[in-house]
């Protein structure tokens, strides 16, 4: 059994990475004139399209705009998947790979979350969206802080990136069906409001859990060093 490299140890654990189809696509991409950094930057483009779609929906309500935004979320996640696979499995790592891997996420997350605020129905919808966007960046900051303190990368939830994006995607699809079919279920117009409220609670818990894990890890490390006999 081989020991994982620091980069591999700090990768988000994803079951989809082990699928044969996913590996084939990653190999195909690695054989093309495309770099992992370009794939990472493409995720920002999808996030921007999603943001604009949701902003336009605020002024020109359309179920298709909601569906487009949901699709952009999934395309962004595919970029997040394949940039790492092309870099690691495809052998196309770059010196600034970590920079391109992390910074686009910090841009894409707020774009999607704040964009969702435009499609909310309550007076507090946009406020919820901004708070969630800030906390989403904070959860990532805490994870990176833990790694910078020589601890393990902590991707715990309950509202890590994949959970946030899954919640937004499902909510956008529900709202799309509600608007597209003109269903007489008026409470569904608050779908994104409920989703952002749930995201807010989950982000607070996630941030607390990650901080707690960092504290306990270093407390345990200090206890081990203190227990060693002094020469």
CORDASUL-V667868 format. One record per residue. N is the residue number from 1. RES is the residue in three letters. SS is DSSP state (helix for helix, strand for strand, loop for the rest). D_FIRST is the distance of its C-alpha to the first C-alpha in whole Angstrom. Layout:
n->(N;N)
res->(RES;RES)
ss->(SS;SS)
d_first->(D_FIRST;D_FIRST)
This chain:
n->(1;2;3;4;5;6;7;8;9;10;11;12;13;14;15;16;17;18;19;20;21;22;23;24;25;26;27;28;29;30;31;32;33;34;35;36;37;38;39;40;41;42;43;44;45;46;47;48;49;50;51;52;53;54;55;56;57;58;59;60;61;62;63;64;65;66;67;68;69;70;71;72;73;74;75;76;77;78;79;80;81;82;83;84;85;86;87;88;89;90;91;92;93;94;95;96;97;98;99;100;101;102;103;104;105;106;107;108;109;110;111;112;113;114;115;116;117;118;119;120;121;122;123;124;125;126;127;128;129;130;131;132;133;134;135;136;137;138;139;140;141;142;143;144;145;146;147;148;149;150;151;152;153;154;155;156;157;158;159;160;161;162;163;164;165;166;167;168;169;170;171;172;173;174;175;176;177;178;179;180;181;182;183;184;185;186;187;188;189;190;191;192;193;194;195;196;197;198;199;200;201;202;203;204;205;206;207;208;209;210;211;212;213;214;215;216;217;218;219;220;221;222;223;224;225;226;227;228;229;230;231)
res->(UNK;UNK;UNK;UNK;UNK;UNK;UNK;UNK;UNK;UNK;UNK;UNK;UNK;UNK;UNK;UNK;UNK;UNK;UNK;UNK;UNK;UNK;UNK;UNK;UNK;UNK;UNK;UNK;UNK;UNK;UNK;UNK;UNK;UNK;UNK;UNK;UNK;UNK;UNK;UNK;UNK;UNK;UNK;UNK;UNK;UNK;UNK;UNK;UNK;UNK;UNK;UNK;UNK;UNK;UNK;UNK;UNK;UNK;UNK;UNK;UNK;UNK;UNK;UNK;UNK;UNK;UNK;UNK;UNK;UNK;UNK;UNK;UNK;UNK;UNK;UNK;UNK;UNK;UNK;UNK;UNK;UNK;UNK;UNK;UNK;UNK;UNK;UNK;UNK;UNK;UNK;UNK;UNK;UNK;UNK;UNK;UNK;UNK;UNK;UNK;UNK;UNK;UNK;UNK;UNK;UNK;UNK;UNK;UNK;UNK;UNK;UNK;UNK;UNK;UNK;UNK;UNK;UNK;UNK;UNK;UNK;UNK;UNK;UNK;UNK;UNK;UNK;UNK;UNK;UNK;UNK;UNK;UNK;UNK;UNK;UNK;UNK;UNK;UNK;UNK;UNK;UNK;UNK;UNK;UNK;UNK;UNK;UNK;UNK;UNK;UNK;UNK;UNK;UNK;UNK;UNK;UNK;UNK;UNK;UNK;UNK;UNK;UNK;UNK;UNK;UNK;UNK;UNK;UNK;UNK;UNK;UNK;UNK;UNK;UNK;UNK;UNK;UNK;UNK;UNK;UNK;UNK;UNK;UNK;UNK;UNK;UNK;UNK;UNK;UNK;UNK;UNK;UNK;UNK;UNK;UNK;UNK;UNK;UNK;UNK;UNK;UNK;UNK;UNK;UNK;UNK;UNK;UNK;UNK;UNK;UNK;UNK;UNK;UNK;UNK;UNK;UNK;UNK;UNK;UNK;UNK;UNK;UNK;UNK;UNK;UNK;UNK;UNK;UNK;UNK;UNK)
ss->(loop;loop;loop;loop;loop;helix;helix;helix;helix;loop;loop;loop;loop;loop;helix;helix;helix;helix;loop;helix;helix;helix;helix;helix;helix;helix;helix;helix;helix;helix;loop;loop;loop;loop;loop;helix;helix;helix;helix;helix;helix;helix;helix;helix;helix;helix;helix;helix;helix;helix;helix;helix;helix;helix;helix;helix;helix;helix;helix;loop;loop;loop;helix;helix;helix;helix;helix;helix;helix;helix;helix;helix;helix;helix;helix;helix;helix;helix;helix;helix;helix;helix;helix;helix;helix;helix;helix;helix;loop;loop;loop;loop;loop;loop;loop;loop;helix;helix;helix;helix;helix;helix;helix;helix;helix;helix;helix;helix;helix;helix;helix;helix;helix;helix;helix;helix;helix;helix;loop;loop;loop;loop;loop;loop;helix;helix;helix;helix;helix;helix;helix;helix;helix;helix;helix;helix;helix;helix;helix;helix;helix;helix;helix;helix;helix;helix;helix;helix;loop;loop;loop;loop;loop;loop;loop;loop;loop;loop;loop;loop;helix;helix;helix;helix;helix;helix;helix;helix;helix;helix;helix;helix;helix;helix;helix;helix;helix;helix;helix;helix;helix;loop;loop;loop;loop;helix;helix;helix;helix;helix;helix;helix;helix;helix;helix;helix;helix;helix;helix;helix;helix;helix;helix;helix;helix;helix;helix;helix;helix;helix;helix;helix;helix;helix;helix;helix;helix;helix;helix;helix;helix;helix;helix;helix;helix;helix;helix;loop;loop;loop;loop)
d_first->(0;4;7;9;13;16;17;14;14;18;18;20;18;20;19;21;19;17;20;21;25;23;21;24;26;24;23;27;28;26;28;31;33;31;29;27;30;32;31;30;34;35;34;37;39;38;39;42;43;42;44;47;47;47;50;52;52;53;56;56;55;53;50;49;48;46;44;44;42;40;39;38;36;34;34;33;30;29;29;27;24;25;25;22;20;23;22;18;17;21;20;23;23;26;27;29;26;26;29;30;27;29;32;33;32;34;37;36;36;39;41;40;41;44;45;44;47;50;49;50;53;54;55;52;50;49;49;46;45;45;44;41;40;40;38;35;35;35;32;30;32;31;27;27;29;26;24;27;27;23;22;20;21;23;23;25;28;31;32;29;30;29;31;34;34;33;36;38;38;39;42;43;43;45;47;48;48;51;53;52;54;56;55;58;55;56;53;51;52;50;47;45;47;45;42;43;44;41;38;40;40;36;36;37;35;32;33;34;31;29;31;31;27;27;30;28;25;27;29;27;25;29;29;26;28;31;30;29;32;34;35)
